[in-house]
């Protein structure tokens, strides 16, 4: 599930300005595994893998891989907790 205003960007630019002189850039795939939920206004950067069943909180910037069955959020996006059977009883992340 992907909420409104999510940005999946597979292209980036080098950090060092000398390498940007001739508009160099790189592209890396984004992998989103099954049963992932990505909240509104999330930005996913090049080369990231979001693991099976993960939840990404609204407004996050995902710059690193997110493990399966975790809730992650923030800028930068960090894992805040695992998803467990207790989550079958509640709606809240």
C-alpha positions as CSV (number, residue, x, y, z in Angstrom):
1,X,0.0,0.0,0.0
2,X,1.4,3.4,-1.0
3,X,-0.3,6.5,0.3
4,X,-0.6,9.8,-1.5
5,X,2.4,12.0,-2.3
6,X,5.0,9.3,-1.9
7,X,8.3,9.9,-3.8
8,X,10.3,7.0,-5.1
9,X,13.5,8.4,-6.5
10,X,16.0,6.0,-8.1
11,X,18.5,8.6,-9.3
12,X,20.9,10.6,-7.2
13,X,24.0,12.7,-7.6
14,X,27.6,12.5,-6.3
15,X,28.3,14.3,-3.0
16,X,31.6,15.8,-4.2
17,X,31.0,18.9,-6.3
18,X,33.8,18.1,-8.8
19,X,31.9,15.0,-9.8
20,X,28.7,17.1,-10.4
21,X,30.5,19.4,-12.8
22,X,29.4,17.5,-15.9
23,X,26.0,16.6,-14.4
24,X,27.1,13.1,-13.3
25,X,24.5,11.0,-11.6
26,X,23.8,7.5,-10.5
27,X,20.7,5.2,-10.5
28,X,20.0,2.3,-8.1
29,X,16.8,0.3,-7.9
30,X,14.4,0.5,-5.0
31,X,12.9,-2.8,-3.8
32,X,9.6,-2.8,-2.0
33,X,8.7,-6.3,-0.7
34,X,5.1,-7.6,-0.3
35,X,2.6,-6.3,2.2
36,X,4.5,-3.1,2.9
37,X,2.6,0.1,3.9
38,X,4.2,3.4,3.0
39,X,2.5,6.5,4.6
40,X,1.8,9.8,3.0
41,X,4.6,12.1,1.9
42,X,7.4,9.5,2.4
43,X,10.5,9.9,0.3
44,X,12.4,6.7,-0.6
45,X,16.0,7.2,-1.9
46,X,18.0,5.2,-4.4
47,X,19.2,1.7,-3.5
48,X,16.8,1.1,-0.5
49,X,15.0,-2.2,0.2
50,X,11.9,-2.1,2.4
51,X,11.4,-5.6,3.8
52,X,8.2,-7.7,3.9
53,X,5.4,-6.3,6.0
54,X,7.2,-3.2,7.1
55,X,5.3,0.0,7.9
56,X,6.9,3.4,7.0
57,X,5.4,6.3,8.9
58,X,4.1,9.4,7.1
59,X,6.7,12.1,6.3
60,X,9.7,9.8,6.6
61,X,12.9,10.0,4.4
62,X,14.1,6.4,3.8
63,X,17.8,6.4,3.1
64,X,18.7,2.9,4.4
65,X,17.2,-0.6,4.2
66,X,14.3,-1.3,6.5
67,X,14.1,-4.9,7.9
68,X,11.0,-7.0,7.4
69,X,8.1,-6.8,9.9
70,X,9.2,-3.5,11.5
71,X,7.6,0.0,12.0
72,X,10.0,2.7,10.9
73,X,9.6,6.5,10.8
74,X,11.4,9.8,10.9
75,X,14.0,11.9,9.2
76,X,16.1,10.0,8.6
77,X,13.8,6.9,8.8
78,X,14.7,4.6,11.7
79,X,13.2,1.4,13.0
80,X,11.2,2.1,16.1
81,X,9.8,-1.4,16.9
82,X,9.1,-4.8,15.5
83,X,5.6,-5.8,14.3
84,X,4.3,-8.6,16.6
85,X,1.1,-10.5,17.2
86,X,0.1,-7.8,19.6
87,X,-0.5,-5.6,16.6
88,X,-3.5,-7.9,15.6
89,X,-5.3,-6.3,18.6
90,X,-4.8,-2.6,17.8
91,X,-4.7,0.0,15.0
92,X,-1.9,2.2,16.3
93,X,1.7,2.0,15.0
